[in-house]
């Protein structure tokens, strides 16, 4: 309420609680800024030709999407723009990773074979989509 002109949504409150819990528990990855710092450390210490080790799948996907060689060949004048682009890519990848974790947790919480039944039904629906599209044409 101190930083927003409007009341926060439930999702914003839950995100703030999750972030606070991560910081308190020591599981905070540091977000996009830490991912950028990790990428720059890899550029400086490992270079473009040796294999890179990543702290998370989201960092790995962000680096691959941005381009490993592009990071290595950054000119000083382009660093600020590149950092903003990289951080946007990382945030999108981190959001996808959180969504995957939520789906895994939801499937794990389902009783017995219910998760497998749900996955099979979704796969069957997905397989029918192209047929529906062709029938509509």
SULFENVEN-V956499 format. One record per backbone hydrogen bond with DSSP energy under -0.5 kcal/mol. CO is the residue of the C=O (numbers start at 0). NH is the residue of the N-H. Records with the same first field share a line. If there is no record, write none. Layout:
CO->NH / NH
//
This chain:
8->12
9->13
10->14
11->15
12->16
13->17
14->18
15->19
16->20
17->21
18->22
19->23
20->24
21->25 / 26 / 27
29->32 / 33
30->34
31->35
32->36
33->37
34->38
35->39
36->40
37->41
38->42
39->43
40->44
41->45 / 46
55->59
56->60
57->61
58->62
59->63
60->64
61->65
62->66
66->70
67->71
68->72
70->73
74->77
75->78
77->81
78->82
79->83
80->84
81->85
82->86
83->87
84->88
85->89
86->90
87->91
88->92
89->93
90->94
91->95
92->96
93->97
94->98
95->99
96->100
97->101
98->102
99->103
100->104
101->105
102->106
103->107
104->108
105->109
106->109
110->113
111->114
112->116
113->117
114->118
115->119
116->120
117->121
118->122
119->123
120->124
121->125
122->126
123->127
124->128
125->128 / 129
127->131
128->132
129->133
130->134
131->135
132->136
//
